[in-house]
Amino acid sequence: DTRAKDLFTTITTRDGFVAANWEESQTQLARGEVAAVQFCCIGSFADANKMHVAVWRHLLLFLGLWAGLLLMSLTMGITRRIWSPDSLNKQLGLQIAVLKHSVYWNIFMFLLLLSLVVLYVLRSEKVQLDENLTFLEITAVSFYAIEAFINWFYYSSGGLDGIIRFFWNYMMVVCLVIPSVLYRSLSGQRSHFSFAFCASIRASQIYKEWVTFHRRGRIKFSDHISMYAGTFFAGAFSIGMLIRELESLDGVDPNFMNGSEPPDGINGTAYERWSLFAPWRSFTFRYLMATVLLKVLKLNEAGGLSRPKYPNRAGYRHIVITGSASLQVYLDFLHEFFHTDNASETDDVDVVILHLHGQRNVMQQLSSTLGTGESEDLRILRKIWMVEGSALKAEDLDRVRFSSASAAFLLPNLYGTDPEKEDVGNVMRALTMKRLGIEIGIYMAFKGTFDGLAGFLRQRQLVLQGLIGKAAEVQGYLPLPASLLKTSKAPGSGMARDGWPFQVQGLLIKAVIILAPLRLDYGTKSRG
């Protein structure tokens, strides 16, 4: 038997019995001298016992570290208002944004994690590794530990929101890989066992985060296929390696390709082990494929968006931005809103941009501009959620969580050919959304033509009259007065005999809660 001969050679060579010979052992066995065979069996059972001890130690390390860090995170999250100022979480968020956006860091970590997997496979195949490769393993784990510490401290200093979810995905892999590899390397174990094969899961996570981060506007179908394929193969590889190690506990040296020794019987081959005709494996495989396929189709139906809706994160407020603004208008608004002077007030605020189909290029340019900016721009980019849709569709408003938004802004295109028409169009669109009961504020930017409060009131009347005059020029809003009179904010019966211009003006006065001047100077034209 070839495998028996290989096992004999491995044991005798490893333990110093270099003079042992397979043919002589067979001759001795034929003569009734079974000492060598007994030695082989004893060696195999000894290896199995060592493997049992190694596996239990690694599992205890994992459970102890994971439970301890979770308890510390929960304690830190509960008491963070005492020990953690807001600036600490903000600075850690900036560092994480820089690391996730860095090409060199992601490639560096991806290669280090792959090296952990390769070294594990070589060691499990009884390959004698050089000391330099062992040093590479320690280096990879050290950098992984640095990244894990920054992420762990960031989530712990940010409160309880997200801690449980963070520990069930990211920290689960961290606590499996890092202590296991360090324990095996530093303790000088003869056993090759470690959870280094789980580093493949983290490598697939890095690739998925990279694609999602840089495709904020849109994810291609090929990106979906590559991401899910990477996740599937990383998970299948890790499960296969775990099964292989568990089978090794019985003193068996399984074949790497099919995980069995000897390769016979009902479950002897890889095809039979992973056959789609096996009931529970077939059900699991089909369920996973169906859910993945449905998710991909759903994202493609939403335009291939990487973020088809805002998840309404716990502990965060959000505002909604819509309109036909240009790139420069978006940048000016975001820089003003997330200004460093307002850092403490906007630290827990997300911005959801509801953009039209024709603004895809603007969203891509916005992501690219903020992504190549300074650390403050990267912090802003992490707080932006881009959702494609229309503010006139109820389902799109539900996707941006409009009903629970703290505020909503209709941004005009300041550089359009007819800015007054666009301003009025935005205002009228908001006014005619009667079912939502919106309170509208119009902020004007104008030169100091009038002085004092009385001058501003006259300016306000001019703006209202301009809205009435421009209403008929807005495409699609010719029956606007009739629509306005049907809203819940219709004027009293005393205005009915004055004609529709006065009714519209009175309605605008009641509907426009805020009509205030801004200090910014965009010229003599009003902006709504």
N, C-alpha and C positions, 0 to 999 in steps of 0.2 A: 504494500500500500504506500503510495507516494507521500500522502499527507502524514502517515505515521512515521515514515523515514525523516521527513522534514522536522517533525516535532522532536524526534530523538536527537537529531543534529543540533537543533536550537538549544535544547536543555543541556546537553553534554558540553557544547562549546561555551555556553554562557557561564556554566558553573566550573569551568576549568578542566573538564575531562576530555581534553583534546585527543587523547589516545584512543578514546572509544570509537568503535567501528560498527556500522550497522550490520554488515555481513557477518562479523564475528558474533554479534549479539544474536543474530538469527541462528547461527550454528550452535551457540550455547543454549539457546532456547530449544533447539532440536534435541540436545543432549540432556535437557531437563534442568539446565542451569538458568534460572529465571531471575537472577539478582539484578541484571541490567533492566529487565522489564519492570521489576518492582521499583527500581530507582526512578524510572521514567514516570510511573504512576504516582509515586510519592511527590516527585517534583511538580507534576501537574496539579495535584491537590494542594500543595503548598502555594503555588501561584494563585490558585482560585481563592484560597483563604486570604492572601494578601490583597487580592482584588476586592474581596468583600469588605475588608477593613478600609481600603482606600475610598471605595464608593460611599460608605457610611460617613467617613470623615468629611468628604467633600459636600455631601448633602447637609450635614450638620453645620458646616461653615456657611453654606448658602442660606439655610433657614435662619441661623442666628444673625447674620449680617443683615438680611432683608428685613426681618422683624425688628431688629434694633434701630435701623435707619428709619423705618416707617414710624416707630414710636417717637423717635427724636423729631421727625418732620411734623407729626401731628402736634407735638408739644410746642415746637417753634412756631407753627402756624397759628396756634391758639394765642400765644403770648407775643406775637410779632409786633403789636402796637407798643409794647414795652421796650423791646430791645432793638427793633429794626426800624430805622427811619425810612421814609419813602425813597430817599436818594439811594439807599443801598440796593433795593430791588430794581431801581431804574438803571443804575450802573451795571448790575449783573445782566439785565436785559440787553443793554448795549453790547456787552461782550459776547453774549450768545448770538445776537444778530450779526456781529462781525464774523464770528466763527462759522455760522451757517452759510454766510454769503461768500466766504473766502474759497476760491477755487483750490488754492494750494493746500489749505487745511483739510478740505474734504477728500482730495486725492491722497494726501498723506495718511489720513486715518483709514481710508478704504484699503490702501495697500498694507498697512500694518495689521489690520484685522484679517485680511486674507492670508498674511504670513502666519498668523496664529493658527489658522485652519490647516495650512499646508504642513506646518511643523507638527501639528497633532497627528495628521495622517501618516507622516513619515515615522513618527515615534511609535504609533500603533502598529506599523508594519515592521517593527523591530530593526529600524535603521539607526545606526549609531550616529548621532548628531555631533557636529563640532561645537566647541565652546562658544565660538562667535555666534552661532545660530541660537544658542541658549540665551546669550546676551541680547540678541534681537528680540527674543520672546519677552524678556523682562522689559525692554524698552517699549515694545508695543503695548503691554499691559499698563505701564506707567503713564503713557500719554492718554490711554483710554480712561485711566483713573482720574486724570486731571480734567478731562472733558466731563466725566460723570460728576465730579465734585462741584463744578460750576453749575451744571444743570440742577443738581440736587439742592444746592444752597439757594439757587434762584427760586425754585418752586417752594421751598420751605419758608423763604422770607416773604413770599407773596400771599400767604394765608392758606386756608384749608381748601380753597377751590382748586381743583385739578390735582391735588396730591395723590388721591387714591388711584385715579386714572394713570398718573405718571408712574406710580409704583407697579401697576399691573402690566405695563408694557416695557418702558425703558429700563427701570431699575431691576426688573426681573432678570433681564439678560445681563446687566452689569453685575449683579450679585452672584450669578452663575459663573461668569467667566473670570473676573478679576481675582477673587480669593482662591478659586480652584487652581488657576495657573500659577499664582504666586506660591501657594502652598506646595505644589508639586515641584516647582523649580528650586525654592529656597530650602526645603526640608531634605532634598536629596533622595527622594523616594525612588525605589527601583521600579515601581509600577509606572506605566506610561499614562495612567488614567488622569483625565482632567475634563472640564467642561469647555475646553477651548473650541470645540466644534460649534458651540452656540454663537461664536463670534461671527459666523456667516449670517446670522439673523440681523445683527447690528450693521453689517456691511450692506445688506439689502435695505435696511432702514435709511442709511445714509443716502443711498441712491434715490430712494423714493422721496425723501425730504428735499434733496437737491432738485429733482425734476419738478416737484410741486412748487418749490420756492421760486424757481426761475420761469415757471409757466403760470404765473398767477392769473393772467388773463385767459389762457386757453391751454388745454392739454390735448395733444394729438392722440389719435387712436393707437398709433405705434407706441406712444409713451405708456398708455394704459397696459398694453400687452407686455412691454418690457418690465414695468413695475410689478405687475402681478406674477409674471414668470419668475422674476428674481425672488419675490416673497415665497412662492411655491417651492422652488428648488432649494432655497435656504432652509425652509421648514422641513422639507422631505429629507434633506441631507442630515439635519440635526436629529430628527427622529430615527433615521436609519442608523446613525452612529450610536445613539443611545441604546437601541435594540441590540446592536452588535456588542456593546460593552456588557449589557445584561446577560447575553448568551455566554459571554466569556467568564461569567461568574461560576459556571459549572465546570471550569477547567478545559473548555473547548477553545480552540484557536480558529475562529470562524473565517470563512473566505470573505474578502473585502467586497466582492462584487455581489454576492447573493446573501451574505450574512448567515450562512449555514455550513455545518460540517458534520457528517459528510453530506454532499448535495444530492440527497435522494429522499424518497418518501413524498407524502402529499404536499408538504410545505418546503420542499427541498430547493426549488429554484426561484430566481427572482421573479420570473413570470407568474409562477403560482402564488408567490407571496403578495404580489401587487396586482393580481388578476382582477379585472372589473367584474368578473362573475362571482367573486366572493361577496356575500350579501351585505355585510356592514361596510366593507370597503367600497363597494359599489354605491351604496347609499351616500356615504360621506363624500366620495369623489363627485358624484352628480350634484349633490347639494352645494358643494363649494363652487363648482363650475357654473351652476345656475345663478347663484348669488353674485358671483363676479361678473358674469355676462349681463345680468340685469342692471348691475351698478354701472357698468361701462355704457350700456345703451341709454340709461337714464341721464348720464353725464353728457353723452353725445346729443341727446334730445334737447338738453339745456344749452347747446352750443359748444359742447366740449369743454365746459368750464371746469377749472380745478376747484373752484369754490362756488357751486351753483346756488348756495343760499347762506345766509348768516346764521350761525348756530346759536346766537343769543347766549353768549358765555356767561356763566354764573359769576356774579360779583362785578360785572362790567356794564357800563352804560354804553349807548351807541347813538350816533346821529346818522341821518340819511342825507346824501347829496344826490341831486339829480339835475337835469337840465341839459343844455347843449354847450357847455363851457369848453373852452379851448384848453390846451395843455398848460399855458401860462396862468390861466385863471385858476386851474386846479392847484398848481404849485403855490401860487400866492395865498390861496385860501388855506391850504394845509400848513404852510410855514407860519401863517398868522395864527391859526388855531392852536397848533402845537408849539408855539413860541416858548422859549425857555422860561420866560416870566410866568407862563401859565402851566408849568410842568406839573406842579402838585395837583392842580384842578383837572388836568387832562390825562393823568397817569392811568386812570381806569376807564378811559373813553375810547371806543372804537369808532372808526369812520367807515360807513358802508356806502359805496358809490354805485348807484343804480344807473347804468349807462345804456344807451341805445345800441342797436346792432352796428350802426355806422360809425361808432366811436371806438371800435376795437383797437385801431391804430393809436388813438390817443391814450388808451389804457396801457398799451404795451410801451409807449414812449414814457408814460408816467412811471411805470415800474422800472424801466431802464434808467431813467434820470435819477430817481431816488436810490436805486441800487448801486449806482456808481458815485454817489455823493459821500458826504461825511457821515460820522457815526450818528448824528442827529437825524439825518435823512433815513438811515437804516432803521432807526427806532420808529420813525413815522411809517415806513413801509410795512413793518410788522403789525401795525394797527389798522391797516387798510384792507377792506374786503370788497372786491370788485364783482358785482353781480350784473349780468346782462338782462335787460328787460325794459319795460315801459312803466312810467308812473301812472298811466291811465288804465292799467290792468290790475285787477284785484289780486290775482295769483302772484304777480310779480311783487306787489306790495307786501304780500304775506311772506315771500322769500326773503325780503330785507327786514322783516319784523317791524314794519312801519308802525303798527299799533302800539308797540312798547318803546318806540324811539323817544329819546329826550327832546330832539328837535329835528327838523327837516329843512333843507336849503335847496332852493331852485337857483342854480348859478347861471347867469346869462353869459353869452359870448360877447365880451366887451369889444371884440375886434371884428364884429360882423358888419355886413354892408348896410343893414338897417337896424341899428341897435334898439331904437324905440319900439319898433314892431316886435322884436324878439322879447323885449322886456314886458310889453303888454301881453304878449302871448303866454309867457310864463305865469304872469299874475292871473290871467283869465283861466288858465288850466287849473290853477290851484283853487280859484273861487268856484269853479263848476264841479269840483269833486265834493258834492254836497253831502254824500253819505258818510264821509269821514269826519265831518265837523271840525275842520282845521281852523286854527287861529293863525291869521296871516300877519306878518310884519314886513313892511317895505322900508328898506334902509336907503336913503338917498345920499348921493355924493354930489355936492354942488359948490360953486364959488360963493363967496360972501357978498352976493348982490344985495341982499336985504340984511338989515341990522336988527337985533333984538328979537324977542319972542313974536311980536306982531308981524315982523318981516317973515319969520319962518312959517307962520300960519298962512300968510298970503302965498308963500311958495308951495305950501301943502295943497292949497286949493287949486293952484295951477297944475300940480301933478294929477290931482283927481280929475280935473277937466281934461287933461291930456289923455288919461286912461279912457275916458268916455269917448273922446274923439278918435282915438286909435283903435277902439274895440272893433269897429266895422272893417278895419283893414287887415285884421288877423285872419289868416286862412283857416277856414273850418269853424269860425266862431261868429258868423253873421247872425244866427239866432241867439246870441249871447244874452240880450236883455230878458228874453223869455225864460232862459235857463236860470238866470240869477233870481228872478222873481219867484221861482219855485223852491228856493233853498229855505232851510230852516231859519235863516237870518233875514227873512223878508221884512220890509219896513211896516210900520203901523198903517192903519186905514187912513190916517190923516194925510198921507202923502199920495194916496191913490189918485186924487183929482188933479195933481200937478203935472201929469204926463210922465212918460217913461224916462226922459233924461234926468229929471229930478229924483225919480225913484232909484235909478241906477246909482246916481251920486250919493243918495242917502244910504243905499245898501253898501256901497264901498266904504262910506264913513263908519258904518257899524261893523263891517267885516274886517277892516284894516285896524287891528288892535294897536300896532306900533307903526308910526310913520316918522322916523327920526333921522336927523342928519348924521353923516359920518364925517370924520376929519380927513379922510382920504380924498384927494382931488383927482377925479377922472374927467374933469371938464364940466361944461354947463348942463349936460344932459343927465337926467335922473336915471337911476338904476334900480330895478325891482327884483 
